Amino acid sequence: QHPIVIDSGRLLCNSVKSFLLANSGGNIPVSPLIFNLVIPISDTSIENLNVQIINNDKEIYSGNITESYLIPLGITLCEQKLAITVDSTNLLFKNFILRDVNQNLIEGKVTLKISNEEKEINEDYEQRVVWLNKPFSLMDPEKAIEYLSYIESDSVISKMLDENESDYPKILNEYWKKFDPTPETSYNEIMFEYYSRIDYASREFRSIGSVNGAKTDRGMIYIKFGKPEKIERISNPQGQIIEVWTYVNPERKFSFIDKKGTGNFTLIEE
């Protein structure tokens, strides 16, 4: 049967232990969650499988797996999502497990090669790794490098952009690796957070006549420091709106003023 990718976290569906199906759309999602690969085999006498995983022409894994469970698998709807569960009305399969299968996968093509010489098994399966909730500001690698201007010097950015354009995705990933809190996986939480902030700032801090909210004073502060713990709005004697952002750890405070009533808040120098 076609290999299945499941979320390693368990859940109960109608009091039965189940696992959310991670590749229900035909793709393996880029995710901070850990996924396991299930390979259902109808011949229950098989003791092991040789598995090779190739991601964008690079071998990610090659080995012999023996961990398996004799379970009749079924699919059910659980919490509005598809889940894999035990279904006694289905055929019994020997389900081989390869744990943490997605830790080193990156966006692109994945080829899964499964073999067993003794049983003359030799199957190839192709899927794609897709970042479903990828920040919009990260879609264009060149623009994503330019967006580093909020935290990086012009000379560093220019050096990155001087490289071959086809290498921009690799250069960008290499840059963010040094900030990755989970370097053992391909998913970079800090990179995701940074570009998510840019998306939010671009959308939420636009003013009348402003094209990109990320380039406003509030946008730049939000991108650098994230969401403030407290936001207050007051009026000055001239009737202008002042917005005060307070951060707790570390302690910071920024004040912005809308001088013309257009929603363009400029930073007040303290």
SULBEL-V607302 format. One record per pair of residues at least 24 apart in sequence whose ideal C-beta (glycine too) atoms are under 7 Angstrom apart, sorted by the first residue. I is the first residue (numbers start at 1). GAP is how many residues later the second one is. If there is no record, write none. Layout:
BEGIN
((I;GAP) (I;GAP))
END
This chain:
BEGIN
((1;39) (1;92) (2;123) (3;34) (3;35) (3;36) (3;109) (3;122) (4;34) (4;80) (5;30) (5;32) (5;96) (6;29) (6;30) (6;32) (6;78) (7;26) (7;28) (8;26) (8;27) (8;28) (11;67) (13;63) (13;65) (13;70) (13;72) (16;69) (16;70) (18;58) (18;60) (18;65) (18;66) (18;67) (19;64) (19;65) (20;61) (20;63) (21;61) (21;62) (21;63) (23;104) (24;58) (26;101) (27;100) (27;101) (27;102) (27;103) (28;74) (28;77) (28;82) (28;99) (28;101) (29;101) (29;103) (30;77) (30;99) (30;100) (30;101) (30;157) (31;71) (31;156) (32;155) (32;157) (34;66) (35;66) (35;67) (36;61) (36;62) (36;63) (36;65) (37;61) (37;64) (38;57) (38;59) (39;56) (39;57) (39;75) (40;33) (40;53) (40;55) (41;52) (41;53) (41;55) (42;49) (42;51) (43;76) (44;26) (44;48) (44;50) (46;48) (46;70) (46;73) (48;68) (49;47) (49;65) (49;67) (50;65) (50;66) (51;47) (51;63) (52;61) (53;57) (53;59) (54;57) (55;50) (55;51) (55;53) (55;55) (55;74) (56;50) (56;52) (56;53) (60;44) (60;45) (65;31) (65;33) (67;29) (67;30) (68;26) (68;27) (68;28) (68;29) (69;26) (70;24) (71;24) (103;81) (103;82) (103;83) (104;82) (105;24) (105;81) (106;80) (107;24) (135;57) (135;60) (135;61) (135;63) (135;64) (136;63) (137;58) (137;61) (137;62) (137;65) (138;57) (141;27) (141;28) (141;31) (142;26) (144;28) (144;51) (145;27) (147;51) (150;70) (150;73) (150;74) (151;73) (197;25) (197;26) (197;29) (198;25) (207;55) (207;56) (207;57) (208;54) (208;55) (209;53) (210;54) (216;48) (217;39) (217;48) (217;49) (217;50) (218;38) (218;47) (221;24) (221;33) (225;27))
END
